[in-house]
Amino acid sequence: MKSGQAPFTFSYSEDLRTLPESALSQEEKLHGGFAVDKRPGQGEVFYGMPGHGLMKVKADLTSQETIELPSDLKPLNLHSTKIGMFDGKTRLFVAANEDARVAVLTLEGELEYLFEVPEFDVYRSEGVAFKPTDTSLVGNELFVADGYGRNYISVADLNAQKWTRFFAGKTTDPNELGKFGTAHGMNRSPGGKTLAIADRPHSRVEIADHHGDIRVSHALPDGSTPCGIDFAEIDGAWYAAVGSLNDPQEGRAAPIYILDAETYHVVSTIRPKEELGVPLADHMHNVVWHQRDGETHLVCQAWNPGYYFVLNME
């Protein structure tokens, strides 16, 4: 079985559903995202599993192992896992949305530093707490989306280990630029000069420069509620993968959209449950590209319940 429009047609790689037996009992709690190590010769994938630890998927996606986390992080929902290099070392950045913290970890799961509630005045008043949903590394600065909280994008200086500034905020207006209904997931755009931020309830992606200026918004299918966005270069052109929490048609299992990363037009719609038979793929929470040895995959996570699976590009 295949799904999508050529050349972006995909099949379900059931043989790559390789969770260890010890992790299967916790899989339904999955509510996060993936970090792909894109350094030459690497290719491992990291993600958090509440109550179990940090998962590390082998570069060829054929097996996984559990990395032990500090006892106070192990039970937390790691809503996002990202990977990046600063100060000459590669780290993992995990956003724990329910515990108001962002942890900086080594690839072995050792805690280096915690960023907690930003010290800005906007977080001192009563109301919704700090609930970070995603991060993005730009140089030595870590951008943190407070998607389940007040929807500010806060910026931390990793060398100084402190918050430095913030921008954006909450809006209920789907046409208001520079703010978000839910700044759920984000990634650096091709070229690295901007951030693409998925505004889930407003079915759009807003583009911010590194100073926090947001002047461009790209509409996705109305009602698709995008959870995040990830980019890959394929045959000399850039494309984005977007996992949708819902389908525009009520009651239909959610799709994965492949976008032209220049125009943000949908070039392929993949339906994991309806057309590929992935059993629990009703709502797509996170989808990332994985490219290695001439093969292109989508590593996917459904929610709720959580379910890990991999699609292969034909």
C-alpha positions, 0 to 999 in steps of 0.5 A: 500500500502507498499513500501520497502524490508522486514523487512523495509517495510513502509506504508503512515500514512495519519492520521499523517499529522497533521499540524495546519490550520494556518501553511498550507499556509506556508507549501510549503516553508518548506526547513529544517530538524527535531529534535527528542527529544530522551530523555526517556519519550519524543519523540517530534519533532521540525522543522522550518517553514519559516514565521510561527515559530517553529513547535512542534509535539506531541510525538505520532505524532497526533498533532502539535503546533506553538512555537513563535520565536523572530521576526527576526528569524520567517521569516528565513528559518531554514534549520536544527533543531537539539536538544541536551544537554549541561551545563545540559540543553536541547537546539535547534540548528537552522541553518538559511542558507540564513541569515548566522547564527546559533541560540541556542534556548530553547525548548520554542523558546527563543533565548540564543545565535547567532553564525554568520559568523566564524572569520576565515581568509577563510571567510574574502575574497570575494566570497561565504558567510557563508550559514550553512545547518546543525549542530551536537552537540558533548559534548560542541562543536557544529559542523556546516556544511556550505553546501550552502557556502564554505563547511567548517565544523566549530566548536564552543565552546558553553561554550565560545560562540565562533568559535574555528576551522574548517576543510574540504572545497569545492571540485568538485572531487567526489573522493577527501576525506576530502572535499565536493561538498555540505556538506548538512546534518550530524549526529553523527554515532552510538557510537558517535565517528564520524560524518557522513556527506552527500555530496549531489552532489557526492552521498556519505557519508564521515565519520569524527572524532571529530578532522576533520580527514576524511579517509572514504567515503561510496558511495550511488547510483550514482545520488541519491544526499543524503540530510542527514542521521539519525541513529536508533537501531532496533532489536539490529542492527543500521540502517540509513535513507537517504532522496534523493533529486533525483533518479538515474533515471532521471525523477523518484520521489526520494526514501528514502534509508535504510542503514546498518549502519556498511557497508552502503549498501542499505537494503531497498528502499522506494518510497513515491510517486510512491508506497505509493501515497504521492502526493508531494514527488518528492524530499526528503529533510529530513527524520528521525527515530521516535521510541516510544511505540514499533512503528517505523516511518519515519518523512519526508519532501519533497522539493520543494514544502515543504510537511510534512508526516509520514511513518509507518514501518510495 
